[in-house]
Amino acid sequence: MTPAYVVRRIGFYTVICAITLFFAVPMLWIASAPFDASPGLGVRWPDWTLENFRKTLSHPYALHSMVNSLLICVTTAVAVTAFAALASYALSRVRIPGRDALLYGLLLLSSVVTGTAAMVPIFVMMFQLGLIDSRFGVALVMTGGLLPAAIFILKDFVDAVPKSYEESARVFGASTLQILRDVVLPVARPGLATIMVWAFVNAWGNFLVPFLLIRSIEKQPGAVLLQTFTDEGGSANLAVIPVFSLLFSIPVVVLYLLVNSRYGFRFHGGIKS
Amino acid sequence: MATASPPVPGRPARVRRPAQDVAGLGIGRAVGFLAPALLLIGAFLVFPAIWTIYIGITNYRLTGVEAVSPSIVGLANYTRALNDALFHNALWLTLLFVLGSAIIGQNILGFALAWTMRRARPAVRRTVEALVLLAWILPSTVVAYLWIAFFDRDTGTLNSILGTQGTAWLIDYPMVCLVLFNTWRGTAFSMMLYSSALQAVPPSQLESARMVGASGWQTLRDIVFPHIRGHVLTNTLLISLWTANDFSPFLLTKGGPNHESETVPVYIYNVALQGGELGYSSAISFLLLIANLLVALLYLRLLRRRS
């Protein structure tokens, strides 16, 4: 234990502490303000109360928006998973003409056509189709946006499934659909679960698409409604915003922990919006 | 339509085998399997991207005469963009945003975390990584409120820490706030990517560097960096692309005050939906698409060369 070593260790832990604080401090507000009797924008030890929760739950649109979020995200997640599963299986196992070009195109699409770059044409298109103010329209747009990356991630999973399973099932006389249902589907389940959670989390946090496409407040999902909470005076409603933020974050964190503990965190593209 | 992330570099190279149709699907049914996904992608991703080109050469507006019968104006929207001081401002701010929060902030902080957490105690490592990941997975609207509260003029945490009550950070220094916010928000990706990249550095080489008395900096420069150079490049491209397309500055500042934090995505929104100029904003969207395409092509090229 030379002095130089001690100094280095102290420096090391100072840096770690600084970085940890940088990440932790902005989050303290969501941990304290929801439970504070007089919530503000500052962080302080709360004057414990659950009154804010009562106020939030009795807010006319708060719970409703959670249902809207759920509706949009479940539709998106199921559609993304189902269509990406079918597509990735076909791409992994069958030599379709032009397959490599198609894969390359999908890979490009997944990063080039972002929500911000396509918001104007998407708005105009949905406007002309009469799909403005439709939750189903929002789910459709999100599904289209998430599919290319989903197909890619799932194709990696399917590629990793040994073909010998399907071969032996076939030797024993299983039909194609039986093989898909009874052999491929169970083996690919971790991949499907991951992609479903990934799509759900992406759709849950998506602000731009519903913000563009949904007009009426009773159809807004939570991500947009959270922006509109004001009190009678027109300033931010601080009884509702912290509680709603907390409740709105819980599904994302729980799903993330679930996938992480069940399948281990797989690092492909990441669970991110 | 999120900034859906493409597969990430650093995974083991896939073995290229000819596809074997082991379940006996056949090309016909395979195409049927592909059809629903391709239809949706075509309708809600490819078509809008191509349609941008057409809207971009019209004077289409949200309201008024041009909303009913837009006419083709050729490249007028593009020549207008060349002389639009607000568009130049948006480009400049986007450049600052990408440079500060992605290329410098996320990259360096992500690498520093990956490098230091390698040898930290498991408990420390898990706690720090969990916090960084949490910043990444929380919904963006919630994160925006966390930072609005953090920067608040009267009771904000930052002012309490620094003892600078009354400083309205989001109004006085909007771009600094956005850079800090986005560094916080996105570092997790770089951290994880560099963590997995660092595992490819042979421990024996690090060991011999230590034996000959190389300093930490020398070790990083001569041993570690050559091994992860490819990852640094691809990571930088990817996070730059995401940052340039990030809409969350809108949630924090709405582009204000007085266009001081109006990055390109926010500018597109303000021109299109606030100003109602769909034609002009489409032209700018198309420029953003082209920029994205160039970065993505470069990214895929680098990725291919490495594997």
Interface residues (C-beta under 8 A of the other chain):
Chain A: F12 V15 I16 I19 T20 F22 F23 A24 V25 P26 M27 L28 W29 I30 A33 G40 L41 G42 V43 A79 F83 A84 L86 A87 Y89 A90 L91 S92 R93 V94 R95 I96 P97 R99 Y104 L106 L107 L108 L109 S110 S111 V112 V113 T114 G115 T116 A117 A118 M119 V120 P121 I122 F123 V124 M125 L140 V141 M142 T143 G144 G145 L146 L147 P148 A149 A150 I151 F152 I153 D156 D159 K163 E166 E167 A169 R170 T176 I179 L180 V183 V184 V201 N202 A203 W204 G205 N206 F207 L208 V209 L212 G222 A223 V224 L226 Q227 I241 P242 S245 F248 S249 V252 V253 Y256 F267 H268 G269 G270 I271 K272 S273
Chain B: M1 A2 T3 A4 S5 P6 P7 V8 G10 R11 R14 P18 A19 Q20 D21 V22 A23 G24 L25 G26 I27 R29 A30 V31 F33 L34 P36 A37 L38 L40 I41 A43 F44 L45 V46 F47 P48 A49 W51 T52 I55 Y60 L109 A112 L113 T116 A120 V124 T127 V128 L131 V132 L133 L134 A135 W136 I137 L138 P139 S140 T141 V142 Y145 L146 W147 I148 A149 F150 D152 D154 T155 G156 T157 S160 I161 W184 A188 F189 M192 L193 S196 L238 L241 N245 D246 F247 S248 L251 V264 P265 I268 Y269 A272 L273 L278 S281 S282 S285 L288 L289 N292 L293 A296 L297 Y299 L300
